[in-house]
Amino acid sequence: MKRNFKMRISYDGTRYQGWEHQPTTDMTIQGKIETVLSKMVDMPEGKVVDVIAAGRTDAGVHAKGMIANVQLDTAMTEEQILAYANRYLPEDICIDELKAASDRFHARYNAIGKTYCYSCYYGTAKPVFDRKYVTVLEEMPDVEQMKKAAVFLMGTHDYKSYCSNPRMKKTTVRSVDSIRISQNGPYIHIYFHGNGFLQNMVRIMTGTLLEVGFGRMKPEQVKEILEAGDRKLAGPTAKPCGLCLMEVDY
């Protein structure tokens, strides 16, 4: 009998083409997990189990707390499934937790919030051991100016200016209730929490906040860009390597 399982997954997205499986490559997080679990339950040739995630991360983006669910027809225990999956998954993907869930649990539809962290580095030394997980800056931004600008991005707004998909058919209104910026020596971390994020939204907001930090924009311009609804007015899309999905709320 099929049972529904909830998984918490962490992965280094450096060498993958994002979360969502694609017909042209097998280098996706979803694809790798589905392949392993399909072999475990001995799915018929040409068929795979369907792993549903709370959201989709782009190519090169990481996760410490991606949530997903999957229906599995197996008599194996939670511990056995977890051990099998982690034995055969690549070393840069790990299912940290797997628990039986109600049949109605849906990782995407039931999610009510997400936390992302974008990490930057500026210093005289190279971030050798963190190089895959931070964006190296050419100059130190003014963090206090960035904090002033971040206030204008919080709230419930139409974030069309901060979305990379010009053909977005669904609403581009989202709620961002917290943007927290902290500095620890050469590291700058920007934490975003909201009820959901548009395509590249966090990276575009980050790129815009950095433009403010570099003195190329004033904090008040962030609000004007938000109200204009024009992606071309916002800052560049920050590199994927600095972004990590930290947590999903239910």
C-alpha positions, 0 to 999 in steps of 0.5 A: 500500500502506498504511503506518503512521506515527508522529506527534509533535503539538503544539497549543494547545487553547484553542479546541478541544473536546478531542482526540477527534472528536465528532459535534456539532462539527468543533472537535477536534484529532483531527477537524482532523488526520483531515480534512487527511490524508483529503483528502491521500490522497483518501479516498472521500466520507464516509470518513476516515482513523483517527488514533489518539492516546496519550490524550485531552486535554480541551477547553482542554488543550494538548500539546507532545508528543502521540503518534499513529499513522495508516495511510495509503495513499500513495506520498508520502514522510515529508517530503511528508506532513509538509509537506502536513499542516502547510500545511493544518492550522490555525495552532494545530496542528502535526505536529512529526515524522512517521516510518514505524513498524512495522505493530504500533505503536499509539500508545495500547496501546504507551504506558508513561508520560506526563508532564503539566505544570500551570502556575500564575501569581500576581503583580501584573502580568498574564501577558499572553503566557502567559494561555492557558497558565497558571491565574492564582491569587488568592493565592500558595500555600505550595509547601513544603506542596504538596510534602509533600502530593504525596508521598502521591499518589505510588505505585500507588493506587486514584485513584477520589477523583481521577477525575471519571467516577463510572461508570468501569467499568475499574480506577481503579488507576494508578501515579504515580511522580513529582510535581515542583513548582517555582517560578520567580518568579510561576510555579509548575509541577507535573510529573506522571509516571505510567503513565496518568491517569484522566479529569481526574485531573491537574487534580483532583490539582492542585486538591487540592494548591492547596487544601493550598497555600492552607491549606484542607487539611493535607498528610495529608488528601490521603492520607485522600482517596485512601483514601476513594475519594470524589471529593467529598472531593478539591479542585476540578478545576483549569482546563484552560488550565494543563494541557499534555501534555509527553511520552509514553513508549514 
